Structures are given as C-alpha cells and as structure tokens.
Amino acid sequence: MKQAIALAAVQDAIAAQYPCLSIELIAQVHHIRPNDIAHVDVYGCDDTTQRRAIREQAVSLLRQLGIRVELIGGHDIYTVSPDRAALQDYADRLHLLACSEAPASVLPPFRIPSDAEVEAELAEAMPLLRRMQAAIQGSDDDD
C-alpha cells in the first residue's frame, strides 16, 4: 500500500513536468520484499532516452520518499499501480490537520489487534510459512 501511494505522488510530480505526455508508472514488487520496489515501468513515452530519464527520476523520487528500489534476480514479482484515491485521502487529512481548527481525531486511532485476530492471522500464515521452510530445507539439501 505504501508503494502505491508513493507511486501516485511520484507519477503526479513527473506528469506535471511532461504535460504533453500521458505518463503512467507501474511498479514491480518482489514477494520477498513487499515494502520495496524491484523495478519501475514507464508508459506513455515512446522515446527510449526520455523514458529512461523518467524512470531514473521516478526511482530517485521514490528513494527520497523512503522506498527502497532494488531488482533482485530470480525472485517472483507482482505489479502495483498508483493509488490516487489513497494519496488524495492522505492529502485531504493533512490539509485538515494544517487548518487551525482541525480536530486531532482526523486520523484513524491506533488499535492493537485482539489475541483472536492475531491467532487468526497466524493460522492463515502458518501453512505458507511451513511450505517456505520446506522449500528452503529442500534447497539446502541440494547443495
């Protein structure tokens, strides 16, 4: 989710610099590093040199926002599109907080999950973790 919001902000910033182009950014994210970005694809620009420059700028801006961008060979990825709705929601909340009369309750309260919620999440994740452990042990046996 964090990458989708950052990607939307970066796409808006870059699109403002290239108003004659319909720039769209799509991020590829490794399953093993869901908080990072593996690669950024640039659409809406046919010129290779300009597209590469836009990609470099996007990567630089993402890094400035605290998003790690690193491609790791041999790992599966999934795509993430910019989440403009979430970006607008955060912008609206920040605007309300910046107003002198804005209540502090604009942001959602922090909530600690109940034991039952934690147990349910663990029960859902355990089969995947066991498969991953078996795969790792299997790859160690191959060495």
N, C-alpha and C positions, 0 to 999 in steps of 0.2 A: 504494500500500500504506500509506503514511504517513497519508493521509487516512482510510482505512478504520479504522485503529487509533484515531486521534484521534476519529473519529466515534463509535466504540463507547464510548470513555471519556466523551464528552460526552453521548451518549444515556443511559448508565447514571447519570450525575450528574443529568440532568434527570428521568429516570424516577423517581429516588429522591425528588424533590421533588413529584411528581404520582403517588402510588401508586394513586390511583383511576382513572388513565388508562393506556392501553396505548400509550405514546408510542414512535413509530418515526421515525428520521431517515434520509433518503436524500439523498446529496449529488449534485449535478450538477457535472461537471468538464469544463472546456474541453480539447479535444485539443491546443490550442496551449499550454496551461499545465497539464500533468498533475500538477504538485505543489501546485497551488492548488485552491480550490473556487469554483465560479461561483455556486452557489445551494444552499440547504438546504430540502428539502421536509419538512414535519412531518405525520405521520399519527397517527391515534388521538385526535384532538381536534376536535370539531365546532364549538366556539365560535371564531369568527373572531378576536376580540380576544385570547383566550388563546393561540390557535395562533400569532398574530403575535408575542406576547410570548415564547413558547417559541422561535420562530425567532430572534428578536433575542438571546435568551440563548445559544442554540446558537452563533450567529455570534460573539458575544463570547468564549465559552469556546474556540472553535476558534482565534480570533486570539490568545488568551492562550497557546495551545499552539504558536503559531508558524505556523499555517496561514493563508495569505492567502485572504480571501473577497472576490471581486470578479466581478460579472457583466459580461461584455464582449459587446455586441450583435453579431449577425451571425456568430458562430462556433459550430461544431458542439460538442455536448457528449455525454458518456456518464455513466451513473449509477454511483455507488459506494455500496455498502451497508456498514454497520458490520461490522467483522471482530472479533467477540468472541473467537474462538479465538486469534488473534494477540495480542490485548490480554491474555488470560489467560496466554498463554505468556510475554509480557514481564513481567507481574506476578509470575509464578512465579520467573522468573530473578532479578528484583530482590529478591524475598524470600530466595532462596538466597544472593545476594550480601550481603544485610544480616545474615545469620547469621554469627556469629563464625568458624565452622569452614568456611564455604563456600569451595570452591576457585575460583580466578580463571578456571578453564577452563570455567565455566558458559556464558559467552558464546561464540558460534562464532568461530573465529580469522579474522582478516582475511586475505584471499587476493587477490593480484594475478592477474588473468586472464592466461593464456598468450597469446603472439602469435597462435597459431592461433585461439583463442577470440575475440580482438579482430577478426581478419580475417574470421571467420565472421559476427560481429555487423555489421561494416561492410558486408559483401557483402549481408546481408539488408536493411540500411537504405538502401543506395545507390539502388535503384530508387524508393523513396518520396521520397528527397531530390531526385532528378532530376525527378520529377513535380511536387514542390513548387516547385522552381526554375523549371520551365517555366510553371507556373501564375502565379508571381509575375512573370515576364518578360512573360507574356501580359497580365496586368492592367496592367503599366506601359505596354505598347503601346497599351492602350485609352484611356489618359489624354490 
